[in-house]
């Protein structure tokens, strides 16, 4: 995960890394925490 304070920083990073913007999820802090819990929870062991 990468975190950016401003959209301008995000856009510069996308351009420098030559990434497809449509393949990246831009989430706020609350959404990012929720998704990380879904991805990294250990409930199916």
PDBQT receptor file of N, H, CA, C and O in Angstrom, charges set to zero:
ATOM      1  N   UNK A   1       0.842  -1.177   0.000  1.00  0.00    +0.000 N 
ATOM      2  CA  UNK A   1       0.000   0.000   0.000  1.00  0.00    +0.000 C 
ATOM      3  C   UNK A   1       0.885   1.238   0.000  1.00  0.00    +0.000 C 
ATOM      4  O   UNK A   1       1.945   1.265   0.625  1.00  0.00    +0.000 OA
ATOM      5  N   UNK A   2       0.442   2.230  -0.693  1.00  0.00    +0.000 N 
ATOM      6  H   UNK A   2      -0.419   2.208  -1.201  1.00  0.00    +0.000 HD
ATOM      7  CA  UNK A   2       1.104   3.525  -0.701  1.00  0.00    +0.000 C 
ATOM      8  C   UNK A   2       0.109   4.571  -0.235  1.00  0.00    +0.000 C 
ATOM      9  O   UNK A   2      -1.077   4.510  -0.557  1.00  0.00    +0.000 OA
ATOM     10  N   UNK A   3       0.607   5.526   0.524  1.00  0.00    +0.000 N 
ATOM     11  H   UNK A   3       1.571   5.576   0.786  1.00  0.00    +0.000 HD
ATOM     12  CA  UNK A   3      -0.262   6.567   1.052  1.00  0.00    +0.000 C 
ATOM     13  C   UNK A   3       0.206   7.932   0.576  1.00  0.00    +0.000 C 
ATOM     14  O   UNK A   3       1.403   8.220   0.560  1.00  0.00    +0.000 OA
ATOM     15  N   UNK A   4      -0.743   8.764   0.190  1.00  0.00    +0.000 N 
ATOM     16  H   UNK A   4      -1.715   8.530   0.203  1.00  0.00    +0.000 HD
ATOM     17  CA  UNK A   4      -0.449  10.101  -0.300  1.00  0.00    +0.000 C 
ATOM     18  C   UNK A   4      -1.317  11.106   0.429  1.00  0.00    +0.000 C 
ATOM     19  O   UNK A   4      -2.496  10.857   0.681  1.00  0.00    +0.000 OA
ATOM     20  N   UNK A   5      -0.733  12.232   0.764  1.00  0.00    +0.000 N 
ATOM     21  H   UNK A   5       0.225  12.434   0.560  1.00  0.00    +0.000 HD
ATOM     22  CA  UNK A   5      -1.487  13.281   1.452  1.00  0.00    +0.000 C 
ATOM     23  C   UNK A   5      -2.348  14.083   0.494  1.00  0.00    +0.000 C 
ATOM     24  O   UNK A   5      -3.440  14.528   0.846  1.00  0.00    +0.000 OA
ATOM     25  N   UNK A   6      -1.850  14.261  -0.714  1.00  0.00    +0.000 N 
ATOM     26  H   UNK A   6      -0.963  13.899  -1.000  1.00  0.00    +0.000 HD
ATOM     27  CA  UNK A   6      -2.568  15.099  -1.674  1.00  0.00    +0.000 C 
ATOM     28  C   UNK A   6      -2.691  14.385  -3.006  1.00  0.00    +0.000 C 
ATOM     29  O   UNK A   6      -1.838  13.579  -3.376  1.00  0.00    +0.000 OA
ATOM     30  N   UNK A   7      -3.760  14.690  -3.720  1.00  0.00    +0.000 N 
ATOM     31  H   UNK A   7      -4.453  15.345  -3.420  1.00  0.00    +0.000 HD
ATOM     32  CA  UNK A   7      -3.991  14.062  -5.016  1.00  0.00    +0.000 C 
ATOM     33  C   UNK A   7      -2.860  14.377  -5.994  1.00  0.00    +0.000 C 
ATOM     34  O   UNK A   7      -2.522  13.549  -6.840  1.00  0.00    +0.000 OA
ATOM     35  N   UNK A   8      -2.286  15.551  -5.883  1.00  0.00    +0.000 N 
ATOM     36  H   UNK A   8      -2.561  16.224  -5.196  1.00  0.00    +0.000 HD
ATOM     37  CA  UNK A   8      -1.174  15.931  -6.767  1.00  0.00    +0.000 C 
ATOM     38  C   UNK A   8      -0.004  14.955  -6.600  1.00  0.00    +0.000 C 
ATOM     39  O   UNK A   8       0.585  14.525  -7.591  1.00  0.00    +0.000 OA
ATOM     40  N   UNK A   9       0.337  14.603  -5.354  1.00  0.00    +0.000 N 
ATOM     41  H   UNK A   9      -0.141  14.952  -4.549  1.00  0.00    +0.000 HD
ATOM     42  CA  UNK A   9       1.422  13.649  -5.094  1.00  0.00    +0.000 C 
ATOM     43  C   UNK A   9       1.091  12.287  -5.704  1.00  0.00    +0.000 C 
ATOM     44  O   UNK A   9       1.954  11.632  -6.289  1.00  0.00    +0.000 OA
ATOM     45  N   UNK A  10      -0.137  11.882  -5.564  1.00  0.00    +0.000 N 
ATOM     46  H   UNK A  10      -0.837  12.414  -5.089  1.00  0.00    +0.000 HD
ATOM     47  CA  UNK A  10      -0.604  10.615  -6.134  1.00  0.00    +0.000 C 
ATOM     48  C   UNK A  10      -0.449  10.619  -7.651  1.00  0.00    +0.000 C 
ATOM     49  O   UNK A  10       0.073   9.665  -8.228  1.00  0.00    +0.000 OA
ATOM     50  N   UNK A  11      -0.902  11.687  -8.294  1.00  0.00    +0.000 N 
ATOM     51  H   UNK A  11      -1.327  12.462  -7.826  1.00  0.00    +0.000 HD
ATOM     52  CA  UNK A  11      -0.819  11.777  -9.750  1.00  0.00    +0.000 C 
ATOM     53  C   UNK A  11       0.622  11.777 -10.244  1.00  0.00    +0.000 C 
ATOM     54  O   UNK A  11       0.921  11.170 -11.273  1.00  0.00    +0.000 OA
ATOM     55  N   UNK A  12       1.513  12.444  -9.530  1.00  0.00    +0.000 N 
ATOM     56  H   UNK A  12       1.270  12.937  -8.694  1.00  0.00    +0.000 HD
ATOM     57  CA  UNK A  12       2.932  12.443  -9.900  1.00  0.00    +0.000 C 
ATOM     58  C   UNK A  12       3.492  11.032  -9.783  1.00  0.00    +0.000 C 
ATOM     59  O   UNK A  12       4.223  10.583 -10.666  1.00  0.00    +0.000 OA
ATOM     60  N   UNK A  13       3.161  10.331  -8.710  1.00  0.00    +0.000 N 
ATOM     61  H   UNK A  13       2.567  10.696  -7.992  1.00  0.00    +0.000 HD
ATOM     62  CA  UNK A  13       3.650   8.968  -8.494  1.00  0.00    +0.000 C 
ATOM     63  C   UNK A  13       3.174   8.037  -9.604  1.00  0.00    +0.000 C 
ATOM     64  O   UNK A  13       3.957   7.248 -10.134  1.00  0.00    +0.000 OA
ATOM     65  N   UNK A  14       1.888   8.128  -9.959  1.00  0.00    +0.000 N 
ATOM     66  H   UNK A  14       1.252   8.768  -9.529  1.00  0.00    +0.000 HD
ATOM     67  CA  UNK A  14       1.322   7.301 -11.035  1.00  0.00    +0.000 C 
ATOM     68  C   UNK A  14       2.104   7.513 -12.331  1.00  0.00    +0.000 C 
ATOM     69  O   UNK A  14       2.468   6.562 -13.022  1.00  0.00    +0.000 OA
ATOM     70  N   UNK A  15       2.348   8.770 -12.635  1.00  0.00    +0.000 N 
ATOM     71  H   UNK A  15       2.053   9.543 -12.073  1.00  0.00    +0.000 HD
ATOM     72  CA  UNK A  15       3.046   9.105 -13.874  1.00  0.00    +0.000 C 
ATOM     73  C   UNK A  15       4.486   8.592 -13.857  1.00  0.00    +0.000 C 
ATOM     74  O   UNK A  15       4.952   8.014 -14.839  1.00  0.00    +0.000 OA
ATOM     75  N   UNK A  16       5.187   8.802 -12.747  1.00  0.00    +0.000 N 
ATOM     76  H   UNK A  16       4.809   9.272 -11.949  1.00  0.00    +0.000 HD
ATOM     77  CA  UNK A  16       6.584   8.366 -12.647  1.00  0.00    +0.000 C 
ATOM     78  C   UNK A  16       6.716   6.846 -12.706  1.00  0.00    +0.000 C 
ATOM     79  O   UNK A  16       7.681   6.324 -13.264  1.00  0.00    +0.000 OA
ATOM     80  N   UNK A  17       5.753   6.146 -12.135  1.00  0.00    +0.000 N 
ATOM     81  H   UNK A  17       4.968   6.570 -11.682  1.00  0.00    +0.000 HD
ATOM     82  CA  UNK A  17       5.799   4.681 -12.111  1.00  0.00    +0.000 C 
ATOM     83  C   UNK A  17       5.214   4.065 -13.380  1.00  0.00    +0.000 C 
ATOM     84  O   UNK A  17       5.264   2.849 -13.565  1.00  0.00    +0.000 OA
ATOM     85  N   UNK A  18       4.659   4.909 -14.255  1.00  0.00    +0.000 N 
ATOM     86  H   UNK A  18       4.619   5.897 -14.105  1.00  0.00    +0.000 HD
ATOM     87  CA  UNK A  18       4.033   4.465 -15.501  1.00  0.00    +0.000 C 
ATOM     88  C   UNK A  18       2.948   3.416 -15.247  1.00  0.00    +0.000 C 
ATOM     89  O   UNK A  18       2.911   2.367 -15.890  1.00  0.00    +0.000 OA
ATOM     90  N   UNK A  19       2.069   3.725 -14.296  1.00  0.00    +0.000 N 
ATOM     91  H   UNK A  19       2.098   4.577 -13.773  1.00  0.00    +0.000 HD
ATOM     92  CA  UNK A  19       0.995   2.818 -13.909  1.00  0.00    +0.000 C 
ATOM     93  C   UNK A  19      -0.317   3.209 -14.568  1.00  0.00    +0.000 C 
ATOM     94  O   UNK A  19      -0.537   4.369 -14.915  1.00  0.00    +0.000 OA
ATOM     95  N   UNK A  20      -1.178   2.222 -14.732  1.00  0.00    +0.000 N 
ATOM     96  H   UNK A  20      -0.999   1.279 -14.450  1.00  0.00    +0.000 HD
ATOM     97  CA  UNK A  20      -2.515   2.459 -15.272  1.00  0.00    +0.000 C 
ATOM     98  C   UNK A  20      -3.425   2.862 -14.115  1.00  0.00    +0.000 C 
ATOM     99  O   UNK A  20      -3.683   2.066 -13.212  1.00  0.00    +0.000 OA
ATOM    100  N   UNK A  21      -3.897   4.075 -14.149  1.00  0.00    +0.000 N 
ATOM    101  H   UNK A  21      -3.688   4.721 -14.882  1.00  0.00    +0.000 HD
ATOM    102  CA  UNK A  21      -4.715   4.611 -13.053  1.00  0.00    +0.000 C 
ATOM    103  C   UNK A  21      -5.984   3.793 -12.820  1.00  0.00    +0.000 C 
ATOM    104  O   UNK A  21      -6.495   3.753 -11.701  1.00  0.00    +0.000 OA
ATOM    105  N   UNK A  22      -6.492   3.147 -13.856  1.00  0.00    +0.000 N 
ATOM    106  H   UNK A  22      -6.077   3.180 -14.765  1.00  0.00    +0.000 HD
ATOM    107  CA  UNK A  22      -7.730   2.373 -13.718  1.00  0.00    +0.000 C 
ATOM    108  C   UNK A  22      -7.528   1.084 -12.925  1.00  0.00    +0.000 C 
ATOM    109  O   UNK A  22      -8.503   0.441 -12.535  1.00  0.00    +0.000 OA
ATOM    110  N   UNK A  23      -6.272   0.698 -12.682  1.00  0.00    +0.000 N 
ATOM    111  H   UNK A  23      -5.480   1.220 -12.999  1.00  0.00    +0.000 HD
ATOM    112  CA  UNK A  23      -5.991  -0.532 -11.941  1.00  0.00    +0.000 C 
ATOM    113  C   UNK A  23      -5.635  -0.270 -10.480  1.00  0.00    +0.000 C 
ATOM    114  O   UNK A  23      -5.212  -1.180  -9.766  1.00  0.00    +0.000 OA
ATOM    115  N   UNK A  24      -5.805   0.964 -10.041  1.00  0.00    +0.000 N 
ATOM    116  H   UNK A  24      -6.148   1.703 -10.621  1.00  0.00    +0.000 HD
ATOM    117  CA  UNK A  24      -5.409   1.348  -8.688  1.00  0.00    +0.000 C 
ATOM    118  C   UNK A  24      -6.635   1.824  -7.916  1.00  0.00    +0.000 C 
ATOM    119  O   UNK A  24      -7.466   2.568  -8.438  1.00  0.00    +0.000 OA
ATOM    120  N   UNK A  25      -6.732   1.384  -6.672  1.00  0.00    +0.000 N 
ATOM    121  H   UNK A  25      -6.057   0.779  -6.248  1.00  0.00    +0.000 HD
ATOM    122  CA  UNK A  25      -7.825   1.813  -5.811  1.00  0.00    +0.000 C 
ATOM    123  C   UNK A  25      -7.368   3.008  -4.989  1.00  0.00    +0.000 C 
ATOM    124  O   UNK A  25      -6.343   2.952  -4.309  1.00  0.00    +0.000 OA
ATOM    125  N   UNK A  26      -8.117   4.062  -5.054  1.00  0.00    +0.000 N 
ATOM    126  H   UNK A  26      -8.950   4.108  -5.606  1.00  0.00    +0.000 HD
ATOM    127  CA  UNK A  26      -7.812   5.267  -4.289  1.00  0.00    +0.000 C 
ATOM    128  C   UNK A  26      -8.817   5.326  -3.137  1.00  0.00    +0.000 C 
ATOM    129  O   UNK A  26      -9.988   5.646  -3.341  1.00  0.00    +0.000 OA
ATOM    130  N   UNK A  27      -8.351   5.016  -1.934  1.00  0.00    +0.000 N 
ATOM    131  H   UNK A  27      -7.400   4.755  -1.769  1.00  0.00    +0.000 HD
ATOM    132  CA  UNK A  27      -9.230   4.921  -0.773  1.00  0.00    +0.000 C 
ATOM    133  C   UNK A  27      -8.861   5.955   0.275  1.00  0.00    +0.000 C 
ATOM    134  O   UNK A  27      -7.711   6.382   0.370  1.00  0.00    +0.000 OA
ATOM    135  N   UNK A  28      -9.854   6.351   1.060  1.00  0.00    +0.000 N 
ATOM    136  H   UNK A  28     -10.789   6.004   0.982  1.00  0.00    +0.000 HD
ATOM    137  CA  UNK A  28      -9.536   7.200   2.203  1.00  0.00    +0.000 C 
ATOM    138  C   UNK A  28      -9.065   6.290   3.340  1.00  0.00    +0.000 C 
ATOM    139  O   UNK A  28      -9.081   5.067   3.203  1.00  0.00    +0.000 OA
ATOM    140  N   UNK A  29      -8.655   6.872   4.441  1.00  0.00    +0.000 N 
ATOM    141  H   UNK A  29      -8.642   7.866   4.552  1.00  0.00    +0.000 HD
ATOM    142  CA  UNK A  29      -8.077   6.094   5.543  1.00  0.00    +0.000 C 
ATOM    143  C   UNK A  29      -9.048   5.042   6.067  1.00  0.00    +0.000 C 
ATOM    144  O   UNK A  29      -8.656   3.893   6.270  1.00  0.00    +0.000 OA
ATOM    145  N   UNK A  30     -10.291   5.409   6.286  1.00  0.00    +0.000 N 
ATOM    146  H   UNK A  30     -10.609   6.343   6.121  1.00  0.00    +0.000 HD
ATOM    147  CA  UNK A  30     -11.266   4.457   6.824  1.00  0.00    +0.000 C 
ATOM    148  C   UNK A  30     -11.493   3.290   5.878  1.00  0.00    +0.000 C 
ATOM    149  O   UNK A  30     -11.574   2.140   6.312  1.00  0.00    +0.000 OA
ATOM    150  N   UNK A  31     -11.597   3.581   4.583  1.00  0.00    +0.000 N 
ATOM    151  H   UNK A  31     -11.531   4.514   4.230  1.00  0.00    +0.000 HD
ATOM    152  CA  UNK A  31     -11.780   2.516   3.594  1.00  0.00    +0.000 C 
ATOM    153  C   UNK A  31     -10.553   1.608   3.541  1.00  0.00    +0.000 C 
ATOM    154  O   UNK A  31     -10.684   0.388   3.441  1.00  0.00    +0.000 OA
ATOM    155  N   UNK A  32      -9.361   2.202   3.608  1.00  0.00    +0.000 N 
ATOM    156  H   UNK A  32      -9.254   3.192   3.690  1.00  0.00    +0.000 HD
ATOM    157  CA  UNK A  32      -8.125   1.417   3.554  1.00  0.00    +0.000 C 
ATOM    158  C   UNK A  32      -8.017   0.466   4.744  1.00  0.00    +0.000 C 
ATOM    159  O   UNK A  32      -7.598  -0.680   4.586  1.00  0.00    +0.000 OA
ATOM    160  N   UNK A  33      -8.386   0.929   5.917  1.00  0.00    +0.000 N 
ATOM    161  H   UNK A  33      -8.726   1.861   6.046  1.00  0.00    +0.000 HD
ATOM    162  CA  UNK A  33      -8.352   0.074   7.110  1.00  0.00    +0.000 C 
ATOM    163  C   UNK A  33      -9.345  -1.070   6.964  1.00  0.00    +0.000 C 
ATOM    164  O   UNK A  33      -9.024  -2.216   7.279  1.00  0.00    +0.000 OA
ATOM    165  N   UNK A  34     -10.536  -0.771   6.494  1.00  0.00    +0.000 N 
ATOM    166  H   UNK A  34     -10.797   0.160   6.238  1.00  0.00    +0.000 HD
ATOM    167  CA  UNK A  34     -11.566  -1.798   6.309  1.00  0.00    +0.000 C 
ATOM    168  C   UNK A  34     -11.093  -2.867   5.322  1.00  0.00    +0.000 C 
ATOM    169  O   UNK A  34     -11.241  -4.061   5.580  1.00  0.00    +0.000 OA
ATOM    170  N   UNK A  35     -10.529  -2.441   4.199  1.00  0.00    +0.000 N 
ATOM    171  H   UNK A  35     -10.409  -1.471   3.989  1.00  0.00    +0.000 HD
ATOM    172  CA  UNK A  35     -10.053  -3.385   3.189  1.00  0.00    +0.000 C 
ATOM    173  C   UNK A  35      -8.873  -4.192   3.722  1.00  0.00    +0.000 C 
ATOM    174  O   UNK A  35      -8.796  -5.396   3.477  1.00  0.00    +0.000 OA
ATOM    175  N   UNK A  36      -7.955  -3.555   4.443  1.00  0.00    +0.000 N 
ATOM    176  H   UNK A  36      -8.018  -2.577   4.642  1.00  0.00    +0.000 HD
ATOM    177  CA  UNK A  36      -6.811  -4.293   4.978  1.00  0.00    +0.000 C 
ATOM    178  C   UNK A  36      -7.259  -5.357   5.974  1.00  0.00    +0.000 C 
ATOM    179  O   UNK A  36      -6.675  -6.439   6.024  1.00  0.00    +0.000 OA
ATOM    180  N   UNK A  37      -8.282  -5.065   6.762  1.00  0.00    +0.000 N 
ATOM    181  H   UNK A  37      -8.756  -4.186   6.721  1.00  0.00    +0.000 HD
ATOM    182  CA  UNK A  37      -8.811  -6.069   7.690  1.00  0.00    +0.000 C 
ATOM    183  C   UNK A  37      -9.414  -7.243   6.929  1.00  0.00    +0.000 C 
ATOM    184  O   UNK A  37      -9.270  -8.394   7.340  1.00  0.00    +0.000 OA
ATOM    185  N   UNK A  38     -10.089  -6.951   5.818  1.00  0.00    +0.000 N 
ATOM    186  H   UNK A  38     -10.205  -6.016   5.484  1.00  0.00    +0.000 HD
ATOM    187  CA  UNK A  38     -10.672  -8.029   5.009  1.00  0.00    +0.000 C 
ATOM    188  C   UNK A  38      -9.570  -8.880   4.377  1.00  0.00    +0.000 C 
ATOM    189  O   UNK A  38      -9.691 -10.102   4.305  1.00  0.00    +0.000 OA
ATOM    190  N   UNK A  39      -8.506  -8.238   3.924  1.00  0.00    +0.000 N 
ATOM    191  H   UNK A  39      -8.407  -7.245   3.982  1.00  0.00    +0.000 HD
ATOM    192  CA  UNK A  39      -7.428  -8.962   3.244  1.00  0.00    +0.000 C 
ATOM    193  C   UNK A  39      -6.553  -9.766   4.201  1.00  0.00    +0.000 C 
ATOM    194  O   UNK A  39      -6.118 -10.868   3.868  1.00  0.00    +0.000 OA
ATOM    195  N   UNK A  40      -6.294  -9.219   5.390  1.00  0.00    +0.000 N 
ATOM    196  H   UNK A  40      -6.648  -8.323   5.661  1.00  0.00    +0.000 HD
ATOM    197  CA  UNK A  40      -5.312  -9.815   6.280  1.00  0.00    +0.000 C 
ATOM    198  C   UNK A  40      -5.891 -10.459   7.532  1.00  0.00    +0.000 C 
ATOM    199  O   UNK A  40      -5.138 -10.823   8.435  1.00  0.00    +0.000 OA
ATOM    200  N   UNK A  41      -7.200 -10.608   7.608  1.00  0.00    +0.000 N 
ATOM    201  H   UNK A  41      -7.812 -10.313   6.875  1.00  0.00    +0.000 HD
ATOM    202  CA  UNK A  41      -7.778 -11.251   8.787  1.00  0.00    +0.000 C 
ATOM    203  C   UNK A  41      -7.551 -12.756   8.714  1.00  0.00    +0.000 C 
ATOM    204  O   UNK A  41      -7.442 -13.334   7.633  1.00  0.00    +0.000 OA
ATOM    205  N   UNK A  42      -7.483 -13.366   9.873  1.00  0.00    +0.000 N 
ATOM    206  H   UNK A  42      -7.571 -12.897  10.751  1.00  0.00    +0.000 HD
ATOM    207  CA  UNK A  42      -7.237 -14.801   9.949  1.00  0.00    +0.000 C 
ATOM    208  C   UNK A  42      -8.488 -15.464  10.505  1.00  0.00    +0.000 C 
ATOM    209  O   UNK A  42      -8.495 -15.952  11.635  1.00  0.00    +0.000 OA
ATOM    210  N   UNK A  43      -9.540 -15.478   9.705  1.00  0.00    +0.000 N 
ATOM    211  H   UNK A  43      -9.535 -15.081   8.787  1.00  0.00    +0.000 HD
ATOM    212  CA  UNK A  43     -10.799 -16.039  10.185  1.00  0.00    +0.000 C 
ATOM    213  C   UNK A  43     -11.128 -17.379   9.547  1.00  0.00    +0.000 C 
ATOM    214  O   UNK A  43     -12.055 -18.061   9.984  1.00  0.00    +0.000 OA
ATOM    215  N   UNK A  44     -10.383 -17.764   8.524  1.00  0.00    +0.000 N 
ATOM    216  H   UNK A  44      -9.630 -17.210   8.169  1.00  0.00    +0.000 HD
ATOM    217  CA  UNK A  44     -10.718 -19.005   7.821  1.00  0.00    +0.000 C 
ATOM    218  C   UNK A  44      -9.741 -20.141   8.111  1.00  0.00    +0.000 C 
ATOM    219  O   UNK A  44      -9.586 -21.053   7.299  1.00  0.00    +0.000 OA
ATOM    220  N   UNK A  45      -9.085 -20.086   9.265  1.00  0.00    +0.000 N 
ATOM    221  H   UNK A  45      -9.211 -19.345   9.925  1.00  0.00    +0.000 HD
ATOM    222  CA  UNK A  45      -8.141 -21.163   9.628  1.00  0.00    +0.000 C 
ATOM    223  C   UNK A  45      -8.864 -22.218  10.432  1.00  0.00    +0.000 C 
ATOM    224  O   UNK A  45      -8.257 -23.210  10.837  1.00  0.00    +0.000 OA
TER     225      UNK A  45
